[in-house]
Amino acid sequence: MRDRWQESLDPRGQPAPPVRWIPAATGRDEAELARWRAAVGPVRMRNATAIGTPNLPLTVAVWNAQVGAGAIRALWNRIAPDAGAEAVPTVLLLQEVFSSGPDLPEVAAGSAWASRITGTSRGEDRTDIVSFAREASLSLLYVPSMRNGGPDGGPPEDRGNAILANVPLSSACAMELPFERQRRVAVAAEVDIGGRRVALCSVHLENRAPWGRAWRTLGSGRRRQMAGLLGVFPDCSEADAFALGGDLNTWVRGRREGAYTLARTGFPQPEHPDPRPTHHFEIGGWLRQADYLMFRLPPGWRGDYRTLDTTFGSDHYPLVGGIRKTAR
């Protein structure tokens, strides 16, 4: 019998196709990872009906939704207005989304959890990602990384990364990253665009190291996590094109930090990324560069993005761009 964290359920709580778990961490991390796994619920999956025959351009967006503070519905309506069968295929790579409900296990002795984040979006009800995907009839892959609050009397929730799309998702996989302070799980899935497969990955790196290894907050911990991810993605997929997006938490040196420079060796597009900052720093409201979207594409395809001018209630600005054919 699978542990709860390895199960896959659909929005109704019924069994869904399993994801492929690909270890990106080392054996020395196993004991800590096991404590965090024990408190999270299952993977949640849903597939939407295909919108005709999806072709380029493909819209790709990246956003940290701050565990309920971000208005996901408003962002989705902004980047993917409903156009029926003529809708542009759209994929949203999300970090810090949450799921709630009876499928989460009891918090047992010896398990680990994160402090509760209870953001409330402006103009929308605080909606977990599974409910939103069902109500909006979208495809979803959600893999929790950590429990959102322990036995504090609050509602049972976990939080993690997700991929949301208006086209079917396939080849779903989850990659546990090397452990620094909290469990982090990157998620990846493929979409079929014009008969070619595009693999997309959503990742969220550690914001700081434990106090006993505080120097790793300056970047070496995040570089270790990125190295672990790049050791399995995109080599785990036989897709034709690849996108990697997420919150890399590069709060010290921005694009000069090792996690980002390492990722760019494998994902060289866009050649000139949008230089605007993407995150309000936790202290003083300073702006910093934290969120990124990058691509590895075949000849004749181009990837780019821009930073939107509103946060939709989160503390992060969304990145919206995608993949298109190059002009001849």
Protein Blocks (a to p, Z undefined) as FASTA:
>chain_A
ZZfklpccdfkopacdddddddfbdfklmmmmmmmmmmpccddddddddehjaddddddd
dddehgoiacfklmmmmmmccehjmlccdddddehiadedjkbccddehiacdddddddc
ehiacddfklmmmmnopacddddfbdehiaeopacdddddddddfbdcehiacdddddfk
bccddddddddeehiacddddddddfbdcfklmmmmnommmmmmmmmmmmmpcklpccfb
dcddddehpaknommpmklmmmmmmmmbcfbdcfbdfbdcfehoiacdfbdcdddddehi
acdddddfbeghpabdcdddddddddZZ
